[in-house]
Amino acid sequence: TRMGALLYSPLALGVPLTLLFGRYIPDLEKACWDYALGAVHASGPAFIKLAQWASSRSDLFPLTFCTTFEQLHDSCPPHSWEETEIILRREAGNHWASKIKLQRSVIGSGCIAQVYRGTITAPGTAKEVEVAVKVIHPGVEHIVAVDIDIMRTVAQLLSAIPALKWLSLPDVVEDFALQMYWQLDLRKEAYNLDRLHTNFTNDDAIVIPEPFLDLCSRDMLIETFQPGVPISAFIGSEACDHVARKELSRLGMNSMAKMIFMDNFVHCDLHPGNILINSAGGKIRMVFLDAGIVKELRPDTHKMMLNILQAFLNWDGIEAGKLMIEHSAETGDGDPDGFC
């Protein structure tokens, strides 16, 4: 906690100076944003993940904030090739290079792991397949634990402020911690990818990398390589005309509706760095990557949610209110008639 305070303390001086003199010294504001970006980089995976989420919410945060921290989507500091080799030997054996032909250059680095491009011989066949190989950052589990402890301390302190008590910040941190710990075992992501791939098998416009489950482990994931450009880059290109934008909206809406309402298995980390666009052959395809965070409701809870939404669609607010009260864990001495 002390290190975090020291890391961010320059901003306590820089931000007021920028507000006072930024109009006269334009470089001052840029220096503050650059330092803030570096501070988040140095803070650890949990803080990077928070900044990734926040940078995708231009409806909540200023444009400069979003454009600064969107760099975290796929350009987190990578670990060395030597560290990768240690993990590959541990997970795939000393002769891993005879099984996986891997390029040494990193094609993407997130807050939990980094990705390489390569080829393998598909299990049970003689066919060579192009793959993406994800390798977890060494020591990331300890760093995440420290980050979460800091967040717990801050949440407890902020919860002592009456105006913030309703936010239930400690509960929010615990939910966030659970999601972070899920991502530390790449076998879970492999399972999630496999299930999403199955769910979208009949939809050629939504592409999910297929994992090689028998080759995946806690610290290494091997999946089919999927070409494409980040959605933010595609939207800013000449190829993204009115028709393409409309198609992107349709694909995004339909895929989310399918995951939420039909499959009850939702990819919950679809920030711009995890969505690629493949427009080869004139057809737009949306590629979803990095399924470390997913959400699945209990069958009864999912059915209840659908019933409530159906009531809203039928313009029946009274029925929706009754369903909410019926399934509430605690109603207390409330006013059901007034609520409905």
Buried (B, 14 or more C-beta within 10 A) or exposed (E): EEEBEEBBEBBEEBBEBBEEEBEEEEEBBBBBBEBBBEBBBEBBBBBBBBBBBBBBEEEEBEEEBBEBBBBBBBBBEBBEEEBBBEBBEEBBEEEBEEBBBBEEEBEBBBBBBBBBBBBBBBEEEEEEBEBBBBBBBBEBBEBBBBBBBBBBEBBEEBBEEEEEEEEEBBEEBBEBBEBBBBBBBBBBBBBBBBBBBEBBEEBEBBBBBBBBBEBBBEBBBBBBBBEBBBBBEBBEEEEBEEEBEEBBEEBBEBBEEBBBEEBBBBBEBBBBBBBBBBBEEEEBBBBBBBBBBBEBBEEEEBEBBBBBBEBEEEEEEEBBBBBBEEEEEEEEEEEEEEEB
